[in-house]
Amino acid sequence: MAPTKRVYLSVPHMGENELRYVQDAFTSNWLSTVGPNLDAFEAAFTARVGLPCVALGSGTAGMHLGLRLLGVGPGDEVVCPTLTFIASVNPAVYLGARPVFVDSERATWNIDPQRLEDLLRRRAAQGRVPKALVVVHLYGQSADMDALKSICDRYGVAMLEDAAEAVGTTYRGRPAGTIAPVGVYSFNGNKIITTTGGGMLVAHDPAWIERARFWSQQARDPGVAYEHTQTGYNYRLSNVLAGIGRGQLEVLDQRVARRREIAFFYREAFADLDGLTLMPQSPDGLHTNWLSVFQVDAARLGIDRDAIIRALDAENIESRPVWKPMHLQPLFEGVECEGGEVAADLFRNGICFPSSTNLGDDDLRRGVATVRRAAGRER
Ligand SMILES: Cc1ncc(COP(=O)(O)O)c(C=O)c1O
């Protein structure tokens, strides 16, 4: 039998005011996809990131609308990093576009600008440049936006930032998700702040946000008649969940500080172990370390990644591999990938440790002790 209550990878952590805002929704009967919590949540988010926004039912919905804003349609090619969660890619597929994958750089684990340039140069020579690039900021660390943006500008490729995992992240002083024309955030239950499920789309052009808002509510034309000239979706966030979002935004900076503290706690606790290394911390911005992710060098550590996962699981502690690259997914068999060896290596040897901000130091220490014991380096 498992010894103690299970420690999960990343769970919700409510602040003091979420329930009050939810209660307000009940008291006022704003129990639909309009209401004061939605207005206040969007206003607070805009105040934080400096761009107009629309609150949605998920980050995936935001990616779908964002790619449509960029004009992605059937037959277009959309470049995505191979090392990501599948929700970075699916929205391109919903629109009838074809993904093409690019490897990671070691410095950030995000899309490699050099590899991107190699792909675009080849495509340009063939006279078929991809329509858009989805940049992902993995695990709370920004991709190298300046390099990526200058490449995309040169080749005329539109950009969308998938900042689902990067709420609170910065790049050279600016919030991740606000550098490309459109950006998307996720408030899924496992994220640094959550609305239980939800997302936010931001854009530089306020007219784009209005269009996305319109599409998110079934694209109903103005007037009393239910008249439609475009295809829409039911993608709006509910006013109840926006209440949770309001409270969570108030504690975002605290959550970021604690996630970083947890990552650095593990780094310190494993500092004397050869072959267990925290993912890189780029000097270009604030890495939230949404998840504490390490690379295992089995030859040096004397134990491989999967053995660590098994040892933790035996102690009722959840850990997971790094995302399985898209070019290794059965769903995307045969899809072109520029490189892919770096992402494959990060996947093979990468492990995500429990990172919830409401984890006590005792639980963190128990995880550390389990890993050390498994590696034969008990203290
Ligand atoms: C990189 C990435 N993109 C997109 C998403 C989609 O967000 P959501 O779950 O809110 O649809 C997620 C997380 O779930 C993610 O990790």
Ligand as a Chemical Component Dictionary entry (heavy atoms), coordinates in Angstrom:
data_LIG
# 
_chem_comp.id                   LIG 
_chem_comp.type                 NON-POLYMER 
_chem_comp.pdbx_formal_charge   0 
_chem_comp.three_letter_code    LIG 
# 
loop_
_chem_comp_atom.comp_id 
_chem_comp_atom.atom_id 
_chem_comp_atom.alt_atom_id 
_chem_comp_atom.type_symbol 
_chem_comp_atom.charge 
_chem_comp_atom.model_Cartn_x 
_chem_comp_atom.model_Cartn_y 
_chem_comp_atom.model_Cartn_z 
_chem_comp_atom.pdbx_ordinal 
LIG C1 C1 C 0 2.284  24.465 -24.482 1  
LIG C2 C2 C 0 0.795  24.414 -24.297 2  
LIG N1 N1 N 0 0.015  24.922 -25.264 3  
LIG C3 C3 C 0 -1.311 24.944 -25.155 4  
LIG C4 C4 C 0 -1.948 24.428 -24.039 5  
LIG C5 C5 C 0 -3.430 24.421 -24.031 6  
LIG O1 O1 O 0 -4.013 25.068 -22.988 7  
LIG P1 P1 P 0 -5.449 24.585 -22.454 8  
LIG O2 O2 O 0 -5.229 23.337 -21.675 9  
LIG O3 O3 O 0 -5.891 25.731 -21.611 10 
LIG O4 O4 O 0 -6.327 24.374 -23.628 11 
LIG C6 C6 C 0 -1.168 23.881 -23.002 12 
LIG C7 C7 C 0 -1.710 23.319 -21.741 13 
LIG O5 O5 O 0 -2.615 22.703 -21.509 14 
LIG C8 C8 C 0 0.230  23.855 -23.147 15 
LIG O6 O6 O 0 1.008  23.314 -22.197 16 
# 
loop_
_chem_comp_bond.comp_id 
_chem_comp_bond.atom_id_1 
_chem_comp_bond.atom_id_2 
_chem_comp_bond.value_order 
_chem_comp_bond.pdbx_ordinal 
LIG C1 C2 SING 1  
LIG C2 N1 SING 2  
LIG C2 C8 DOUB 3  
LIG N1 C3 DOUB 4  
LIG C3 C4 SING 5  
LIG C4 C5 SING 6  
LIG C4 C6 DOUB 7  
LIG C5 O1 SING 8  
LIG O1 P1 SING 9  
LIG P1 O2 DOUB 10 
LIG P1 O3 SING 11 
LIG P1 O4 SING 12 
LIG C6 C7 SING 13 
LIG C6 C8 SING 14 
LIG C7 O5 DOUB 15 
LIG C8 O6 SING 16 
# 
